[in-house]
Amino acid sequence: MFTRIVKVCALVLAVCGIAMSSLPARASDSDGIVLVKSAYPMGETIRRLKSDIADKKIMFFMEVDQSKLAADAGIALRPSTLLIFGNPPLGTQFMTSNPLSGLDWPVRLLVFQDRNGAVWAAYTDFAWIARRHAITDRVAQFKMASMVVESIASAVKAK
């Protein structure tokens, strides 16, 4: 039974990998995902993003090496690392408007390598998050959050 579950999980990951390898630079507004193609290899992309986060004095919470977690579970996964960071004085304001927005805070930025070897940074569009949680009283804060994450992602953006 366990072997069957692992095989099914591997198949799902493979299908997702094939789909992810053909993603556009910016997905449709329906899913809220923003994709930025990196000009750098995986390790350098992560280093540059973390450095930019630190330079902006933004609190860095955690780096999750998803490919290592997969390997530890016996599953092959292309490089994938989740960076979690935020600015509590800004981000917690969204939760005062709708506590469920805590599902999207702190900020998560996924760095992954597609099947062609290209490295991408992906994050959730803040306008989409505002719509998702029906938050209409934090327009300036969402604009600021958007500007900050776009600035961070630009540290690795391919020209």
Backbone as JSON Lines, residues from 0, in Angstrom:
{"i":0,"aa":"M","n":[0.83,-1.19,0.0],"ca":[0.0,0.0,0.0],"c":[0.88,1.26,0.0]}
{"i":1,"aa":"F","n":[1.91,1.28,0.87],"ca":[2.81,2.44,0.93],"c":[3.5,2.65,-0.41]}
{"i":2,"aa":"T","n":[3.93,1.57,-1.04],"ca":[4.61,1.67,-2.34],"c":[3.66,2.27,-3.37]}
{"i":3,"aa":"R","n":[2.41,1.88,-3.33],"ca":[1.42,2.43,-4.27],"c":[1.22,3.92,-4.03]}
{"i":4,"aa":"I","n":[1.15,4.33,-2.8],"ca":[0.99,5.75,-2.47],"c":[2.19,6.54,-2.98]}
{"i":5,"aa":"V","n":[3.39,6.02,-2.76],"ca":[4.6,6.69,-3.23],"c":[4.58,6.81,-4.76]}
{"i":6,"aa":"K","n":[4.17,5.74,-5.45],"ca":[4.11,5.78,-6.92],"c":[3.1,6.82,-7.4]}
{"i":7,"aa":"V","n":[1.95,6.89,-6.75],"ca":[0.93,7.87,-7.12],"c":[1.46,9.29,-6.87]}
{"i":8,"aa":"C","n":[2.1,9.5,-5.73],"ca":[2.69,10.82,-5.43],"c":[3.74,11.2,-6.46]}
{"i":9,"aa":"A","n":[4.58,10.24,-6.84],"ca":[5.61,10.5,-7.85],"c":[4.98,10.86,-9.18]}
{"i":10,"aa":"L","n":[3.89,10.17,-9.55],"ca":[3.2,10.48,-10.8],"c":[2.61,11.89,-10.76]}
{"i":11,"aa":"V","n":[1.99,12.24,-9.65],"ca":[1.42,13.59,-9.51],"c":[2.53,14.64,-9.61]}
{"i":12,"aa":"L","n":[3.64,14.42,-8.94],"ca":[4.76,15.37,-9.03],"c":[5.29,15.46,-10.45]}
{"i":13,"aa":"A","n":[5.37,14.36,-11.15],"ca":[5.85,14.39,-12.54],"c":[4.91,15.17,-13.43]}
{"i":14,"aa":"V","n":[3.61,14.95,-13.29],"ca":[2.63,15.69,-14.09],"c":[2.71,17.18,-13.78]}
{"i":15,"aa":"C","n":[2.8,17.52,-12.49],"ca":[2.93,18.93,-12.09],"c":[4.21,19.52,-12.67]}
{"i":16,"aa":"G","n":[5.28,18.76,-12.67],"ca":[6.55,19.24,-13.21],"c":[6.46,19.54,-14.69]}
{"i":17,"aa":"I","n":[5.77,18.67,-15.41],"ca":[5.6,18.91,-16.85],"c":[4.78,20.17,-17.06]}
{"i":18,"aa":"A","n":[3.72,20.33,-16.31],"ca":[2.88,21.52,-16.45],"c":[3.65,22.77,-16.06]}
{"i":19,"aa":"M","n":[4.42,22.7,-14.99],"ca":[5.15,23.88,-14.51],"c":[6.24,24.3,-15.48]}
{"i":20,"aa":"S","n":[6.78,23.38,-16.24],"ca":[7.89,23.72,-17.13],"c":[7.45,24.61,-18.28]}
{"i":21,"aa":"S","n":[6.14,24.66,-18.54],"ca":[5.67,25.46,-19.64],"c":[4.89,26.7,-19.18]}
{"i":22,"aa":"L","n":[5.06,27.09,-17.93],"ca":[4.34,28.24,-17.41],"c":[4.82,29.55,-18.03]}
{"i":23,"aa":"P","n":[3.9,30.48,-18.24],"ca":[4.28,31.8,-18.74],"c":[4.93,32.63,-17.65]}
{"i":24,"aa":"A","n":[5.49,33.78,-18.04],"ca":[6.16,34.65,-17.07],"c":[5.18,35.16,-16.04]}
{"i":25,"aa":"R","n":[3.92,35.3,-16.38],"ca":[2.91,35.7,-15.42],"c":[1.64,34.92,-15.73]}
{"i":26,"aa":"A","n":[1.15,34.2,-14.74],"ca":[-0.04,33.4,-14.95],"c":[-1.28,34.3,-14.97]}
{"i":27,"aa":"S","n":[-2.41,33.74,-15.32],"ca":[-3.64,34.52,-15.39],"c":[-4.05,34.99,-13.99]}
{"i":28,"aa":"D","n":[-4.9,36.0,-13.97],"ca":[-5.39,36.53,-12.7],"c":[-6.23,35.51,-11.94]}
{"i":29,"aa":"S","n":[-6.68,34.46,-12.61],"ca":[-7.54,33.49,-11.95],"c":[-6.82,32.7,-10.86]}
{"i":30,"aa":"D","n":[-5.5,32.54,-10.97],"ca":[-4.8,31.77,-9.94],"c":[-3.92,32.64,-9.05]}
{"i":31,"aa":"G","n":[-3.7,33.88,-9.43],"ca":[-2.95,34.81,-8.59],"c":[-1.46,34.56,-8.51]}
{"i":32,"aa":"I","n":[-0.93,33.71,-9.36],"ca":[0.5,33.38,-9.29],"c":[1.3,34.3,-10.21]}
{"i":33,"aa":"V","n":[2.34,34.89,-9.66],"ca":[3.26,35.71,-10.43],"c":[4.56,34.93,-10.56]}
{"i":34,"aa":"L","n":[5.03,34.79,-11.8],"ca":[6.27,34.06,-12.06],"c":[7.32,35.01,-12.62]}
{"i":35,"aa":"V","n":[8.52,34.89,-12.07],"ca":[9.65,35.71,-12.52],"c":[10.78,34.75,-12.88]}
{"i":36,"aa":"K","n":[11.21,34.78,-14.14],"ca":[12.31,33.92,-14.55],"c":[13.61,34.51,-14.03]}
{"i":37,"aa":"S","n":[14.4,33.67,-13.38],"ca":[15.67,34.12,-12.81],"c":[16.79,34.06,-13.85]}
{"i":38,"aa":"A","n":[17.7,34.99,-13.71],"ca":[18.89,35.02,-14.56],"c":[20.02,34.18,-13.96]}
{"i":39,"aa":"Y","n":[19.77,33.54,-12.83],"ca":[20.83,32.87,-12.08],"c":[20.46,31.42,-11.79]}
{"i":40,"aa":"P","n":[21.47,30.6,-11.46],"ca":[21.19,29.23,-11.03],"c":[20.47,29.24,-9.67]}
{"i":41,"aa":"M","n":[19.98,28.1,-9.29],"ca":[19.17,27.95,-8.09],"c":[19.82,28.56,-6.84]}
{"i":42,"aa":"G","n":[21.02,28.13,-6.51],"ca":[21.68,28.6,-5.29],"c":[21.9,30.11,-5.28]}
{"i":43,"aa":"E","n":[22.34,30.64,-6.41],"ca":[22.58,32.09,-6.51],"c":[21.27,32.87,-6.44]}
{"i":44,"aa":"T","n":[20.21,32.32,-7.01],"ca":[18.9,32.97,-6.93],"c":[18.46,33.08,-5.48]}
{"i":45,"aa":"I","n":[18.56,31.99,-4.75],"ca":[18.16,32.01,-3.33],"c":[19.04,32.99,-2.55]}
{"i":46,"aa":"R","n":[20.34,32.96,-2.79],"ca":[21.25,33.86,-2.09],"c":[20.89,35.32,-2.36]}
{"i":47,"aa":"R","n":[20.65,35.66,-3.61],"ca":[20.32,37.04,-3.97],"c":[18.99,37.49,-3.36]}
{"i":48,"aa":"L","n":[18.0,36.61,-3.38],"ca":[16.71,36.95,-2.8],"c":[16.82,37.18,-1.29]}
{"i":49,"aa":"K","n":[17.51,36.26,-0.61],"ca":[17.68,36.41,0.84],"c":[18.48,37.66,1.18]}
{"i":50,"aa":"S","n":[19.47,37.97,0.38],"ca":[20.27,39.18,0.59],"c":[19.42,40.44,0.43]}
{"i":51,"aa":"D","n":[18.57,40.45,-0.6],"ca":[17.71,41.61,-0.84],"c":[16.69,41.77,0.3]}
{"i":52,"aa":"I","n":[16.16,40.65,0.77],"ca":[15.23,40.69,1.9],"c":[15.94,41.3,3.12]}
{"i":53,"aa":"A","n":[17.14,40.85,3.4],"ca":[17.92,41.37,4.54],"c":[18.26,42.84,4.35]}
{"i":54,"aa":"D","n":[18.66,43.22,3.14],"ca":[19.0,44.62,2.86],"c":[17.81,45.54,3.09]}
{"i":55,"aa":"K","n":[16.61,45.02,2.87],"ca":[15.39,45.82,3.07],"c":[14.92,45.78,4.53]}
{"i":56,"aa":"K","n":[15.67,45.11,5.38],"ca":[15.34,44.98,6.81],"c":[13.98,44.29,7.02]}
{"i":57,"aa":"I","n":[13.69,43.34,6.15],"ca":[12.47,42.55,6.26],"c":[12.79,41.3,7.05]}
{"i":58,"aa":"M","n":[11.89,40.9,7.92],"ca":[12.11,39.74,8.77],"c":[12.08,38.45,7.94]}
{"i":59,"aa":"F","n":[13.16,37.67,8.01],"ca":[13.23,36.39,7.32],"c":[12.89,35.3,8.32]}
{"i":60,"aa":"F","n":[11.87,34.51,8.03],"ca":[11.42,33.5,8.97],"c":[12.02,32.12,8.71]}
{"i":61,"aa":"M","n":[12.03,31.71,7.42],"ca":[12.4,30.32,7.19],"c":[12.71,30.06,5.72]}
{"i":62,"aa":"E","n":[13.58,29.09,5.51],"ca":[13.87,28.55,4.18],"c":[13.55,27.07,4.23]}
{"i":63,"aa":"V","n":[12.65,26.63,3.37],"ca":[12.23,25.23,3.34],"c":[12.72,24.6,2.04]}
{"i":64,"aa":"D","n":[13.66,23.68,2.15],"ca":[14.19,22.97,1.0],"c":[13.25,21.81,0.69]}
{"i":65,"aa":"Q","n":[12.3,22.07,-0.2],"ca":[11.27,21.07,-0.5],"c":[11.84,19.86,-1.22]}
{"i":66,"aa":"S","n":[12.86,20.06,-2.04],"ca":[13.45,18.91,-2.74],"c":[14.16,17.98,-1.76]}
{"i":67,"aa":"K","n":[14.74,18.54,-0.7],"ca":[15.37,17.7,0.33],"c":[14.3,16.92,1.1]}
{"i":68,"aa":"L","n":[13.2,17.6,1.41],"ca":[12.11,16.91,2.1],"c":[11.58,15.76,1.24]}
{"i":69,"aa":"A","n":[11.45,16.0,-0.06],"ca":[10.99,14.95,-0.97],"c":[12.0,13.8,-1.0]}
{"i":70,"aa":"A","n":[13.29,14.14,-1.11],"ca":[14.33,13.11,-1.16],"c":[14.31,12.27,0.12]}
{"i":71,"aa":"D","n":[14.1,12.93,1.26],"ca":[14.04,12.21,2.53],"c":[12.84,11.25,2.57]}
{"i":72,"aa":"A","n":[11.83,11.53,1.74],"ca":[10.65,10.67,1.66],"c":[10.76,9.68,0.51]}
{"i":73,"aa":"G","n":[11.93,9.66,-0.16],"ca":[12.13,8.73,-1.26],"c":[11.52,9.19,-2.57]}
{"i":74,"aa":"I","n":[11.27,10.48,-2.7],"ca":[10.64,11.03,-3.9],"c":[11.62,11.97,-4.59]}
{"i":75,"aa":"A","n":[11.79,11.8,-5.89],"ca":[12.66,12.68,-6.67],"c":[11.89,13.95,-7.02]}
{"i":76,"aa":"L","n":[12.48,15.09,-6.74],"ca":[11.86,16.38,-7.03],"c":[12.95,17.33,-7.49]}
{"i":77,"aa":"R","n":[12.7,18.03,-8.58],"ca":[13.67,19.02,-9.03],"c":[13.85,20.05,-7.91]}
{"i":78,"aa":"P","n":[14.94,20.82,-7.94],"ca":[15.18,21.82,-6.89],"c":[13.97,22.73,-6.68]}
{"i":79,"aa":"S","n":[13.58,22.87,-5.42],"ca":[12.42,23.67,-5.03],"c":[12.62,24.13,-3.58]}
{"i":80,"aa":"T","n":[12.67,25.43,-3.39],"ca":[12.89,25.99,-2.04],"c":[11.88,27.1,-1.79]}
{"i":81,"aa":"L","n":[11.25,27.05,-0.64],"ca":[10.27,28.05,-0.25],"c":[10.91,29.01,0.75]}
{"i":82,"aa":"L","n":[10.87,30.31,0.43],"ca":[11.37,31.35,1.33],"c":[10.17,32.02,1.98]}
{"i":83,"aa":"I","n":[10.22,32.16,3.31],"ca":[9.11,32.75,4.05],"c":[9.63,33.96,4.8]}
{"i":84,"aa":"F","n":[9.0,35.11,4.56],"ca":[9.48,36.37,5.14],"c":[8.32,37.35,5.25]}
{"i":85,"aa":"G","n":[8.55,38.43,5.94],"ca":[7.5,39.44,6.03],"c":[7.86,40.6,6.92]}
{"i":86,"aa":"N","n":[6.97,41.56,6.92],"ca":[7.07,42.76,7.73],"c":[5.83,42.79,8.61]}
{"i":87,"aa":"P","n":[5.91,42.3,9.85],"ca":[4.72,42.2,10.7],"c":[3.91,43.49,10.84]}
{"i":88,"aa":"P","n":[4.54,44.67,10.94],"ca":[3.71,45.87,11.02],"c":[2.85,46.11,9.77]}
{"i":89,"aa":"L","n":[3.27,45.58,8.65],"ca":[2.47,45.71,7.42],"c":[1.53,44.51,7.27]}
{"i":90,"aa":"G","n":[2.07,43.33,7.3],"ca":[1.29,42.13,7.03],"c":[0.16,41.87,8.01]}
{"i":91,"aa":"T","n":[0.37,42.16,9.27],"ca":[-0.69,41.89,10.25],"c":[-1.88,42.82,10.07]}
{"i":92,"aa":"Q","n":[-1.7,43.94,9.38],"ca":[-2.84,44.83,9.12],"c":[-3.9,44.13,8.28]}
{"i":93,"aa":"F","n":[-3.46,43.26,7.37],"ca":[-4.42,42.54,6.53],"c":[-5.28,41.62,7.39]}
{"i":94,"aa":"M","n":[-4.67,41.02,8.41],"ca":[-5.4,40.1,9.28],"c":[-6.41,40.83,10.16]}
{"i":95,"aa":"T","n":[-6.18,42.13,10.41],"ca":[-7.19,42.87,11.18],"c":[-8.43,43.13,10.31]}
{"i":96,"aa":"S","n":[-8.26,43.11,9.0],"ca":[-9.4,43.28,8.09],"c":[-10.13,41.96,7.87]}
{"i":97,"aa":"N","n":[-9.37,40.87,7.8],"ca":[-9.96,39.54,7.64],"c":[-8.97,38.52,8.19]}
{"i":98,"aa":"P","n":[-9.29,37.91,9.33],"ca":[-8.36,36.95,9.95],"c":[-7.95,35.81,9.01]}
{"i":99,"aa":"L","n":[-8.8,35.44,8.06],"ca":[-8.46,34.36,7.14],"c":[-7.31,34.72,6.21]}
{"i":100,"aa":"S","n":[-7.0,36.01,6.1],"ca":[-5.87,36.4,5.26],"c":[-4.55,35.91,5.86]}
{"i":101,"aa":"G","n":[-4.58,35.45,7.1],"ca":[-3.42,34.83,7.71],"c":[-2.97,33.57,6.96]}
{"i":102,"aa":"L","n":[-3.85,33.02,6.12],"ca":[-3.46,31.9,5.27],"c":[-2.41,32.32,4.25]}
{"i":103,"aa":"D","n":[-2.34,33.61,3.93],"ca":[-1.41,34.13,2.93],"c":[-0.27,34.94,3.53]}
{"i":104,"aa":"W","n":[-0.16,34.98,4.83],"ca":[0.91,35.73,5.5],"c":[1.61,34.81,6.47]}
{"i":105,"aa":"P","n":[2.88,34.89,6.66],"ca":[3.8,35.8,6.0],"c":[3.94,35.47,4.51]}
{"i":106,"aa":"V","n":[4.69,36.32,3.84],"ca":[4.89,36.18,2.4],"c":[5.69,34.91,2.12]}
{"i":107,"aa":"R","n":[5.29,34.22,1.06],"ca":[6.0,33.02,0.63],"c":[6.45,33.22,-0.81]}
{"i":108,"aa":"L","n":[7.71,32.96,-1.05],"ca":[8.28,33.07,-2.39],"c":[8.92,31.72,-2.71]}
{"i":109,"aa":"L","n":[8.43,31.09,-3.75],"ca":[8.92,29.77,-4.14],"c":[9.98,29.92,-5.23]}
{"i":110,"aa":"V","n":[11.12,29.31,-5.02],"ca":[12.18,29.27,-6.04],"c":[12.26,27.82,-6.49]}
{"i":111,"aa":"F","n":[12.1,27.62,-7.82],"ca":[12.12,26.25,-8.32],"c":[12.79,26.19,-9.69]}
{"i":112,"aa":"Q","n":[13.21,24.99,-10.03],"ca":[13.86,24.75,-11.31],"c":[12.92,23.9,-12.16]}
{"i":113,"aa":"D","n":[12.64,24.35,-13.38],"ca":[11.76,23.58,-14.25],"c":[12.52,22.45,-14.95]}
{"i":114,"aa":"R","n":[11.83,21.65,-15.71],"ca":[12.47,20.48,-16.32],"c":[13.51,20.84,-17.37]}
{"i":115,"aa":"N","n":[13.48,22.09,-17.84],"ca":[14.48,22.55,-18.81],"c":[15.68,23.19,-18.13]}
{"i":116,"aa":"G","n":[15.68,23.23,-16.8],"ca":[16.79,23.8,-16.06],"c":[16.65,25.28,-15.73]}
{"i":117,"aa":"A","n":[15.58,25.91,-16.22],"ca":[15.35,27.33,-15.9],"c":[14.91,27.46,-14.45]}
{"i":118,"aa":"V","n":[15.35,28.53,-13.8],"ca":[15.0,28.8,-12.41],"c":[13.98,29.92,-12.38]}
{"i":119,"aa":"W","n":[12.98,29.75,-11.54],"ca":[11.87,30.69,-11.43],"c":[11.66,31.09,-9.97]}
{"i":120,"aa":"A","n":[11.16,32.3,-9.78],"ca":[10.67,32.74,-8.47],"c":[9.18,32.95,-8.65]}
{"i":121,"aa":"A","n":[8.39,32.42,-7.73],"ca":[6.93,32.54,-7.83],"c":[6.37,33.03,-6.5]}
{"i":122,"aa":"Y","n":[5.38,33.9,-6.6],"ca":[4.69,34.38,-5.41],"c":[3.25,34.69,-5.75]}
{"i":123,"aa":"T","n":[2.43,34.89,-4.73],"ca":[1.03,35.19,-4.93],"c":[0.84,36.7,-5.08]}
{"i":124,"aa":"D","n":[0.12,37.09,-6.12],"ca":[-0.17,38.49,-6.39],"c":[-0.99,39.09,-5.24]}
{"i":125,"aa":"F","n":[-0.57,40.24,-4.75],"ca":[-1.24,40.82,-3.59],"c":[-2.63,41.36,-3.92]}
{"i":126,"aa":"A","n":[-2.87,41.81,-5.14],"ca":[-4.22,42.23,-5.53],"c":[-5.15,41.02,-5.51]}
{"i":127,"aa":"W","n":[-4.62,39.87,-5.93],"ca":[-5.41,38.64,-5.9],"c":[-5.72,38.25,-4.44]}
{"i":128,"aa":"I","n":[-4.73,38.4,-3.56],"ca":[-4.96,38.1,-2.13],"c":[-6.04,39.01,-1.57]}
{"i":129,"aa":"A","n":[-6.0,40.29,-1.93],"ca":[-7.02,41.24,-1.46],"c":[-8.41,40.79,-1.92]}
{"i":130,"aa":"R","n":[-8.52,40.4,-3.19],"ca":[-9.82,39.92,-3.7],"c":[-10.22,38.63,-3.02]}
{"i":131,"aa":"R","n":[-9.27,37.74,-2.84],"ca":[-9.57,36.44,-2.23],"c":[-10.21,36.61,-0.85]}
{"i":132,"aa":"H","n":[-9.68,37.58,-0.1],"ca":[-10.17,37.77,1.28],"c":[-11.12,38.96,1.4]}
{"i":133,"aa":"A","n":[-11.54,39.51,0.28],"ca":[-12.5,40.63,0.25],"c":[-12.04,41.78,1.15]}
{"i":134,"aa":"I","n":[-10.75,42.1,1.07],"ca":[-10.21,43.2,1.86],"c":[-10.18,44.44,0.98]}
{"i":135,"aa":"T","n":[-10.95,45.43,1.37],"ca":[-11.06,46.66,0.58],"c":[-10.57,47.89,1.34]}
{"i":136,"aa":"D","n":[-10.22,47.7,2.61],"ca":[-9.83,48.86,3.43],"c":[-8.32,48.96,3.64]}
{"i":137,"aa":"R","n":[-7.54,48.27,2.82],"ca":[-6.08,48.29,2.97],"c":[-5.4,48.5,1.61]}
{"i":138,"aa":"V","n":[-5.95,49.34,0.78],"ca":[-5.44,49.55,-0.57],"c":[-3.97,50.0,-0.55]}
{"i":139,"aa":"A","n":[-3.65,50.98,0.26],"ca":[-2.27,51.49,0.32],"c":[-1.3,50.41,0.82]}
{"i":140,"aa":"Q","n":[-1.74,49.61,1.78],"ca":[-0.88,48.55,2.32],"c":[-0.64,47.45,1.28]}
{"i":141,"aa":"F","n":[-1.68,47.08,0.53],"ca":[-1.5,46.08,-0.52],"c":[-0.59,46.62,-1.62]}
{"i":142,"aa":"K","n":[-0.73,47.89,-1.93],"ca":[0.15,48.49,-2.94],"c":[1.6,48.44,-2.47]}
{"i":143,"aa":"M","n":[1.84,48.77,-1.21],"ca":[3.19,48.72,-0.65],"c":[3.74,47.3,-0.68]}
{"i":144,"aa":"A","n":[2.94,46.33,-0.26],"ca":[3.38,44.93,-0.26],"c":[3.73,44.48,-1.68]}
{"i":145,"aa":"S","n":[2.92,44.88,-2.65],"ca":[3.19,44.53,-4.05],"c":[4.51,45.13,-4.52]}
{"i":146,"aa":"M","n":[4.72,46.38,-4.2],"ca":[5.96,47.04,-4.61],"c":[7.18,46.36,-4.0]}
{"i":147,"aa":"V","n":[7.07,45.96,-2.74],"ca":[8.2,45.33,-2.05],"c":[8.52,43.97,-2.66]}
{"i":148,"aa":"V","n":[7.53,43.12,-2.84],"ca":[7.81,41.78,-3.36],"c":[8.28,41.86,-4.82]}
{"i":149,"aa":"E","n":[7.75,42.8,-5.6],"ca":[8.23,42.98,-6.97],"c":[9.69,43.42,-6.96]}
{"i":150,"aa":"S","n":[10.04,44.28,-6.02],"ca":[11.42,44.74,-5.9],"c":[12.35,43.59,-5.53]}
{"i":151,"aa":"I","n":[11.9,42.75,-4.61],"ca":[12.71,41.6,-4.18],"c":[12.91,40.65,-5.37]}
{"i":152,"aa":"A","n":[11.84,40.34,-6.09],"ca":[11.94,39.43,-7.22],"c":[12.8,40.01,-8.33]}
{"i":153,"aa":"S","n":[12.82,41.32,-8.45],"ca":[13.63,41.95,-9.51],"c":[15.14,41.74,-9.28]}
{"i":154,"aa":"A","n":[15.52,41.35,-8.06],"ca":[16.93,41.09,-7.76],"c":[17.47,39.91,-8.56]}
{"i":155,"aa":"V","n":[16.57,39.08,-9.11],"ca":[17.02,37.91,-9.86],"c":[16.44,37.85,-11.28]}
{"i":156,"aa":"K","n":[15.61,38.78,-11.63],"ca":[14.87,38.74,-12.89],"c":[15.81,38.73,-14.11]}
{"i":157,"aa":"A","n":[15.5,37.8,-15.01],"ca":[16.24,37.73,-16.27],"c":[15.85,38.92,-17.12]}
{"i":158,"aa":"K","n":[16.83,39.5,-17.79],"ca":[16.57,40.68,-18.64],"c":[15.88,40.3,-19.9]}
